[in-house]
Amino acid sequence: MRLFNLFPWRFIVRRIAHRQGFLDPLELLARLRRFSQPSEVQEPIELIRAGMLFHARGLLNTKVIQHNLDWIWPYWIVRQFSPEDRSFIPRAFSFSHVNLTHRNWTALGVPGCLEMPIVDPRGMVTPHHDDWSVDHWFVADEGESLFPSTLVEADQALIAGGRHCVETRCANKAARLDISSEVLWSDGEAVLETRIQVKAATPGRFVVAIRPCNPEGIQFVEKVAFSEEGCLLEVDKGTPVRFSSCPDTTYTSNYEHGDVLSLVRGGVPSDVISCDVGLATAGAGYRVEAGETLNLTYRIPVVEDAPILNLKEGPERPAAAGWDAHMRDWARIRIPNTQFREIHESSLQTLALLSQTDILPGPYTYRRFWFRDACIIGNALLGLGQEAIVRKSLKAFHKRQRVDGYFHSQEGEWDSNGQVLWLADRYERVTGRTGDSLETKALYRAARWIERKRRRTRAEKEPLRGLLPAGFSAEHLGPNDFYYWDDFWGAAGLRAAEALLQRRGEKDKALEVGRMAESFETAIKASLATLKESRVGQGIPAAPLRRMDSGAIGSMVADYPLKLDWVSSDRLLATADWLMRESFHKGGFFQNMIHSGINAYLTLDLAQTLLSYGDSRYMDLVQATADIASPTGKWPEAVHPQTEGGCMGDGEHAWAAAEWCQMMRALFIEEGEEELRIGKGLPSAWLEQAEPMAFGPTLTSWGRVSIEMVKEDNTWRVSVESDWHRSAPVVKVCLRDDAASSLNLN
């Protein structure tokens, strides 16, 4: 190492760069880092790796798509590359061409299967993780053909209730396509089944098309071969596509000959192709005359190649089950708002699919583990009555704890220890299972890690003294900084550890951790006291030395979900007001930092704060969030302000689904220190009508609760069915506008 330090590598790098006419990379990096606070972790290797993979695909897209616009591409490419579309993005000096306008897809799955195919907004199916896709065309003999990806309008819906099926309906003058896709168990094997009904208005061919692309862009296909025996098609390594009836004609093409569409139109059949470039395409053609209806089904085995990180180290594999059996004990909702109810059902299924082993934030782009997402989603799972899933996940957290006590999923994630401890405490409070979350040794080590990590040098500036180090925030609050988000989680985690240890009879350790928490809280309050009104008003910025910007959303965690009573409510409300005034678009929170889109889960977090303080604007935020959900009831991580498609992250984001479920729960239940409040969030419009309402079972600090409400003689009869694991709370009915009510406790 000493020899490496002595070697004049910096001089050599600079000299080579200058000789080739490049900027000095070391000077550029140094300049960039001046815009952030010094940190031991500048750029987490996990995010650099993910970014490199993302833009590697983008470079492929740059090389392929713009030179082959006569191909039939996925919906996002058609929109993003069309100069007449509001989704259009000029390519000019763009380093890579990536999906920034329609990152929307819906995962398909079935309980017990870890593989999750995805369906895009026009019914294109990607059967395997980050692989090739199947599209559906009607190629007319003459005149206009039907290519779903080129249509501005289409209907799509999620069919739930004992199943998980995405239906897509596309139509024009040539034909109508009804496409239904879902994953099923068949003879012990998980298969993707797609059913198509074609109603032709003009003669032509319906084509099941194999595409070397997916919702992120190009994906190589090197060989496609049809086999008459068994009516199947094999892609690359033998993955079969089995048809319910054999095609009339088959077509294959490679990159040299162009898209297979040209061979379909030219009537040039073939049944096998290889492509050295990796852009083989194929089509199974079925003749349909004008006025005829074709019904066709194809099946693709769902192969589990385990793209989930650390899957082998995680909890046991889930057991195969149908949707009804799997969802039997999940909290259900009954409300008069059909839109909200359907989104809740869709969100339940998102969380069910993504919590079978590790709790994951997404089925595709974010199919990896982060403590930040897992803990917040885990809290929502408790709200849905899923204590077994959370217990299993907490047990698996141990495998990611380092010897020094750090719960590590990515470097620089200074909030992770606080979040894990907070979730462990929440789990034990709502289940009454003392000692059933984290091992005592593990939680004590985690608390001590937080204490050691805090900055305490005498030369430290007052706003930063005693806080956690500067770090990169995956909450996208800006460049490396001393984020209050991390500090609030850390302090809450220490209080949680104190409570966990106290319940386990570890009085000395609990006392020690309590002193750590007191010291940390004092440091944070001292830092907040230094904030100058001329710089931040009455709000709490993202970090002590920052002005108010959209990153201040991270500081709102002090209210929801942490409820830190030592943080000024006036400051929190001032922060919420600033964000709603300066960082909202179309009724939702617009995150300028990296996301550059409307964020569903952060909008709902602000709605939780407004509701808790009795501000009626909370329902406006909930409605705005519902209005930007996809037709299948999903949200991407961030929504494009113009196209209203996804512009950031995974196309189906579990954190957003979790916060929707928490918001629906909050309409019915609010937990106080000594009392349980029922119905505080139910809007007046719902109370004025007579449709029964219900929510549950859900876990609370006192035990499991289900709520039913029936209106009789203009009075709401509220029934609370409970299974208390400690002394019962005071239960209050808190309906809006003095709606008449009566209470029945079971």
N, C-alpha and C positions, 0 to 999 in steps of 0.2 A: 504493500500500500504506500509506503514511504517513497519507493522508486516511482510509483505512478504519480504521486504528488510532485516529485522533482522533475518529471518529464514535462517539457514545454508544450504540452498539447494545446493549451489555449492559444498560444502564439501561432502554432501550426494551423489550427482551425481557422483563425482569423485571416492568416495569409492566403490559405487556399480559397476562402470565400472572396477575398478582395481580388485575387488573380482571375477568378471566374466571373467577376462582375456582380457578385451577390452582396447583400447586406451582411454585416457581421452578425452571425446568429447569436453569439454570446452577448453582444451589446443589446441586440433587440430583446432577448429574453430578460436581461437586466432591466431594461426600460419598462417592459410589460409588468414586471413584478413591482415596480414602484407605484403602480396603481392599486396595489393591495397591501395589507399589513403583513409584515414578515411572519412566516409560519414554517413549522417543521415539516409540513406536508403542503407543497405548493399545488400540485396537480395529482390527485389520487390515481395510481396506476390502473385501478379497475375502470375508472371513467375514461382514461386515455385509451385503454385497450378497446373499450366499447365504441368510443368515438372513431378510432382507426378503422374498425370493422364497418361501421356505419358509412364512413366516407369512402372506404374501399369499394363498397357497393355503389356509392354515388359516382365514383370514377368510371365504373363499368357502364352505368347508365349514361354518362357523358359520352362514352365511346360508341354506344350502340344506338340509343333511342333517337337522337336528333337526326341521324343519318338514315333512319329507317321509319319515317313517319307514315309510310304507306302500310305498315303492319297494323294489326288490331292490338292495341295495348290496353292495359288495365285502366279503369275509370280515372284514377288520380293522374295518370300520365296524359290521357286525352284532355282532361280539364286544364292541367297545369301547363301544357304545351300549346294550347289553343290561343292565338292572339285575340280572339273575340270574347274570351271568357274572363270573368273577374278573377279567376284562379291563376291566370297567366303569370309566369315568372320569367323575365328576360334571362337568357343564358349568359350572354356577354362574357364577363370575366369570372363567372361562377366556377369555383374549384371543382364542385361535384354537383350532379343533379339528383336531389333527394326529394322525397315526398314531404312537402311543407304545407300542403293545402287540404288534403283529404286523408289524414291518418285515422280512418274510421274502419273498423272491422269488428265482427262479432265472433267470439270463440264458440266452437261446437265441442261438446264433450258429453260424457256419461260418467256417473260415479263409479270409481274403481279403475278408471282409465286415466293415465297421466298425460297422454298425448291429446292436444287440443288443436284440431284443424280450425282454420278461420275462413269466414265468408266476407267478401268486400261488399260495398253498397249496391253493386249491380249483380250479385249472385255468383261471381267468380269464386271458386273454392280452392284453397291451398290445403291439400290433405295432410301434409307433414310439416313439421316445424321448419320454417325458412327454406322452403323447397319450391318445386314447380307447381303450376296451378292448372285448373280445368275451367274452361270458359264454355259458353253456350250461345250458338249463333243460328240464325235462320238466313240462309243465302238464297235469295230469290232468283229465279231464272232470268227475270227481266225487272228492271226498275229498282226501287228501294229495297234493301235488305235490312235485317234487324240484328244489330250488334249492341247488346245491352250497355257496354262500357261507353258508347258514344251518345247515349240518351241523357238529356238534362234531367228528365223526370222519370222516376220509377217508384213502385211501392214495395216496401220491405217491412217485415214484422217478425217479432219473436213469438213463437207459439209455445207457451209454457203450460203448467198444469199437468204434471205427470210426464212431461217430455221437454225437450230443449231443441226446437226446430226453427230454422230461419227460412221464411218464405219470401221469395222475391218475384214480383210481377212486372214484366216489361212488355210494352206493346207499341206498335206503330202501324202504318197502313199495310205492311206486308204480313204481319203475324202477331200473335200474342204468346209469350212464354211464361209459364208458371213453374218456378223452380223451388223445390223444397229440399233442404239439406239438414241432416242430423247424424249423430253418432249413436249406434245401437250395439247391443250385445247380440251376437249370432253364433250359436254353438260354441260359446266360451271365447269367442274372438270379437274384439271391438272393430267395427267397420263403419266407415263413412258411407252413408246411403244418400244419394241424390235422386229425386224423382222429378221428372219434367213432363209437363203437358204442353204440347205445341198445337195451337189452333191457327191454321194457315188461311190467309185471305187471298193468297196468290201462290201459284206452284213454285216449289223450290226444294231445298235440302236443309234439314236440321242437322247441325254439326256439333258433336261433342269435341272440343278442341283442346289439345295439350299445349300449354303455353310455357315458355322458358322464362317465367317472370312471376312476381308476386307483389303484394302491396308495398314492398320496399324497392322493387326494381328487378333487374336482371337476375335470373337464377339458371345456371347451366343445365341443359338437357343434351346428352351426347348421343343417345340411341333410343329409338322408338320402334316397336315391332308389333304388328297385329297377328293374331292367330284365329283362324276360323273355328278351330276346335275349342269349345268352351266360350266362344264370343268374348274374347278378352284382348286387351292391349297391354303390353309390358313397357314400362318406362325405365330406362337405365338399368339398375341392378335387379331387375325382375319384379318391381312393384306392379302388381296387376290391377287393371281397371276392368271389372267384369260387367258386361252389359246384359240386361234382361232379354234382349233380342239382338241378333247379329246385325251389324250395319249392312246396308245395301252396297256401299262403296267405302273404301278406306283411302286416305291420302296422307302422304308424308313428304316432308321437305327439309332441306338443310339451309344454312345461311347463304350459301352460294346462290340457290334458287329463290330465296326470299321466303316470305311468310307462306304457310300452307294454303292460305286463302286464295292465292293466285292459281293453285292447282285445283282447288275446289271449283272455282269459276271456269277454269279451262277444261274441266272434266278429265283430268289426268290422274288416274288412280295409281296407287302403290301401297305396299304393306310393310315396308321396313326402310329405315334410314339411319345413317350415322352422320354425325357432324363433328369435325375436329374443333370447330370454333366453340361448340357447346350451345348452339341455338337451333337445335332440332325442333320441329313443330309437326303436329299430326292432327288429323281429324277423322272421326267416325261419322259417316254421312248416312242420313235416312231420308228417303224420298217422301215428300208430303205434297199432295195435290190441293188445289184451292178448295176450301170448305171442309177439308179433312182435319181430324184430330189425331195426333200421335201421342201415345203415352209410353214413356221410357224410364227405366231405372238403371243406374249403374252403382256398383259398390267398389270401394277401395279399402283394403285392410289398413287399420290404423296401427302403424308400427311404432313401438315405444323405443326411441333411441336415446331417451333420458337426457334432454338438453338442460334439465334443471341442475343448477350447480349444487354440489355436495349432496345429491340425492341419496347416494349409498350410505352417507353418514347420518341421514335424517331419520325421522320416525318410520315405523313400519309401513309397508305398502297398504293403500286402502283396499277394502274388499269390494268386489263387483256388486253393484246393486242398481235397481231401477230408481228413477227420480222420486217417485212417491215414497218409497221406503227410506231413501236417503234424507229427504226433506221433512220427514214426519214431525220432528221435534223442533224445527226452526220456527222462530217467531213469525206470525202472520199478522197482516193488517187488514182491517175492514174499514173503509172510509168511502164517502160519496164521490170523491174525486177519482175518476177512472184513470186519468193520466198518471197521477201520483201512485195509485195502486199497482198499475202495470209496471212502472219503473221500479217499484219496490220488489216485485216478483222477479224482474230481470236482474236486479242487483243481488238478490239472494242467490241466484244461480251463478252469477259471477263469483261471489265469495265461496260458494260451495266447490266450484271447479278449481279455484286457485288456493285452496287451503287443505288439499288432500294430503300433502306431505309438508314441505316448508310452506309458510304463508308467503305467497308471491304477489307482486304488484301488477303483473300483466301476463297474458298468455303467449306473447310473441316477443316484441322488442324488449320488454322488461321481465323476461322470464328468468330472473335471477333474484337472489335474496339480498334484502337490506333490512337491518333492524328497524330503521325509521318507519318504513312502510309496514313491516310485520307487526310492530307493537301497536300502531294506531289502528290497523285493520283488526288486530287481536281484540282490542277494546270493543270494536263494533260487534265482533263475534260473540263476546260476552253479552252484549245488549240483545243479541238474537238467540240467547240461551245455549250457546255452543261451548260449554265449559270443557268438554272432553277435547275438542280441537285445540283450545288454548293451552290446556294442561300438557298435551302432547308436544306442542310447539315450545313451551317453556322448558320442558325436559331436553329438547333438542338444542336449545340455546347454549347449553353447557359445552357442547362440542365446538362452539365458536368463541369461547372465552379463553383468552391467553393467560399464561401463568401470572402475569402482573395484574390480572383482574379486568383487563379491557375486553369488552364484548365487541369483536371485530368482524365487520362485514366489508368495510372499505376503510382505507387510511384516512385520517382526518375527520372521522365521524364522531365528534366530541359529544354529541347528544345521545349516543347509543346506550351508554351505561345508565343514564338517568331514565331513559324510556323503558329499558328492560326491567329495572327495579320498580318503576311506577306500574307497569303492567302486572308484575308478579304480585304487588300489593293489592291492586285492583282485583285480580283473580281471587286471592284469598279472602278479600272482604265480601265479594258477592257470592262466593260458594261456601264460605265458612270452613274451608279446608286448610287449616293452619299447617304450614310446613309442606304443603303439597305443590309448591311452585318451583322455586329455586332451592338448591341445597344451601344450607346456612353458610358454609364456607365460601361458596361462590358469591352469594350476595354481599357478604362482608368484604371480600376482596374487591368486588365491584365498587362498593362505597369508598373504600380506601383509595382506589384508582382515581375517583373523582377528586378526592381531597388532595392527592399528590399532584394532580394535573393542573391545579389552579396556580396562577401567577402570584408570587409573593415577594419578589425582590424589593429591597428598600427603595431602589431608584425608580420603581414603577410609578408611572403617572397615576394620579388619583382616579380618573375614570376607569382605568383598566386594572387596578390593583385588586387581587383576589378573584378575578374572573378566569374563565377557561381560556386557553390560548386561541389565537387567531386560527381560523381553519376554513376549508372549502365547505360550503354548505350545499348539500344535495337538495335543499329546499329552494335553491336558486335565488338567494337573496343578494347576490352580487359577488365581487371578488373576495379573496380571503380577508376575514375581519373577525373582530371579537363579538360574535353575535350573541345578543340577549337570548335568542332562541336556544342556543346551547346551554346558557347559564340557567335559564328558567327550568329546562329539563333536568339539568344536573342537580339543582337545589331541590326540586320536587322528588328526584330519585333518592336523595339522601333522606328526606323525610319518610319516603316509602320504606327505605331500608331500616330506618329507626323503628317504624311500626311493625315491620316483619320480624325484626329481632325481638322486640318487646313481647309480641304474641307468642314467640317460641321460648320465652323465659330466659333469653340471653340479655339480662339487664345491664351488665357492664358494657357489653358491645353496643347495646341500644343507646346507652348514655353517651358513649364515645361518638357514635354516629350522629346523635342529636346535637352534640357540640359542633361537629363538622357542618351540619345543616345550618345551625345558628350563625356560624362564622360566614358561610357562603351567602346566606340571605342578607346579612349585614353589609357584605361587600357589594352585592348587587344594588341594595338600597342606596348605599353611598355613591355608587356610580350613577344611578338615576338622578340623585340630588345635584349632580354636576351639570346636568343637561340645561343648556341656556334657552330660555324662552324665545330669544331673538333668532335662534337657529332651528328649533324644532317645535315651537309653540308649546302646547301642553301635552303633545304626543310622546310616544316612545319610539325612537328610530330603530333601525335594524341593529345598529351597533353604536357604542358611545360617541364615536367621532364622526358619525354620519349625519347628514341632513335627512329630513323626512323624504322618503321615496317609497316606491311600492314594496321594497324589501321590508318595510315596517310591518307587513302582514305577519312575519315571523314572531314579532313581539306579542301578538295577540294570543299566542299559546298560553300566556300567563292567565288568561281568563278561560278559554276553552282549548283543551279539555282539563287543564290543570287546576283551575279555580284557586289560584294563589291569593289568599286574603291579605297578604302583606304588600301586594302591589296595588297602588292607588287605582281605584275604580274610575276616578275622574280622568286619569291619564289614559287608561284603557279605552274609555268611551271617546276621548278626544282623538285617540289613534284611529278608532273605527270610523269616526266622522271624517277625519282627514282622508282615509283610504276611500271612503264612499264618495267623497267630493272630488278627489284628484286622481283616483286610479280605478274607475269603474267604466264599463262600456256595455251598452245594451243590458243594463241592469245587473251585470255580474262583475266580479273582481277581475280586473285586467292586470296580469302580472307582466310588467315590463322587463323584468330581469330574466333573460334567456328564454323563458316561455313565450313571450310576446303574444299571448293569447288570453282568452277568458278561461279562468280556472274554476272548475265546478266545485272541487272539494274545499278550496279556500273561500269561495263565496258562501258555502254552507257553514264553514267555521264562523264567519262573521254573522251569519243568520243566528247561530247558536248564542252568540254574545248578545245580539239585539233581543232575542226572545228572553234570555235570562234576566235582562234589565227592563222587560216590559215594553220594549220599543216595537210598535206594530209594523214597522218596516220589514221585520224578519220574513213575513210571508211574501213580500215582493221579491226578496232574494231567492226564496225557495221556488217561486214560480218561474223566475228568470232562469234558474238552474234547470228546472224541468224542461223549459222551452228549448234549451240548447242540447238536450239529450238526442241521441240518434233515434231513428225509427224503431230500433230494437231495444231502446231503453238503456243505452250505454253512453259513456263519455270517454273521449280521449283525455290525455293529461291536460291538454290545453286546446281551446277551440279558436280557430281562425276567426278574427272579427268580421270578415267580409263573407267568406265562403261558408262559414259555420261548420266546416269540416275540421278534422284534427290537424294541428300545426306543430305538435310536440308530443313526444313520448309514445306510449303504446296506444293502440286504437280502442282498447277496452281496459280502462284503468280501475284497478280494484280499490284504491284509496277513495276514488270518487264514489264508487258503489257503497263502500263502507260508511262514508259520511252521509249519503242519502238515507241509509238505514238508521243511522244515529239520529238524523233529523226527524224522521218519521216517529221514532221512539220518543224524542223530546216533545213532540206535539201532545203525547199522552202522559208522559212521566217526567217529573223533575225531582231529583233527590236533594233534600236539604240535610242539615246536620242531624236533626232529630225527627224529621217528618218527610213523608212521601206525598208529593202534590200531583193530583190527577187532572189532566185536561187543560193545563195552562196554555198550551200552544194551539189548541183546536180553534180554527178561525170561526168567526161569527156566522159566515155563510153556511158552514156545515151544521152549526148548532140550530139554525133556523129551520132546517128541513128535518124529516122524521126517520131517515135511514139509520139503522143501527150501526154502531161503530165498535171496533175492538182492536186490541193489540196484545200480543204475547204468545207464548211465555217469554219473559225477559228476566234477566238477573239484576237485582238491586243490592244495595249494601245490607239489606235485611234478609234477602232470600229471593226465591222465584215468584214472579207475579204475572197474572194475566188479567186484563181489564176488558169488560164488556159494558156497553152503554146502549140503553134502549129508551126511546122516548114514549112516555105514556101520559096522557092528559096534560100535554105541554110541559111535562117535567122529565128531565133526564134521570133515569134510574141507573146508577153506576154500581156495578158489581166488581169487586176485587177478589179474585181467587189467589190465595197465597200459600206458600210453603216457607215459613220463616225459619231461619237457622239460628236466630237469636231473638231477643225480646222485640216484639212488634213495634213499628214506628207509629207515630201519629199520622193518620191518613186524612188528607184534606182534598176535597173537590174544589178546583179553582177554575171554573169555566168563565169565559169572557162575557162581558156585558151583562153580568148578573143573571145568567141563564139559570132557571130553576133546576134544582137537582136534589137527589137523595142518594145515600151511600149504603151499600150492603157489603159487609166483609165476610168472606168465607175462609 
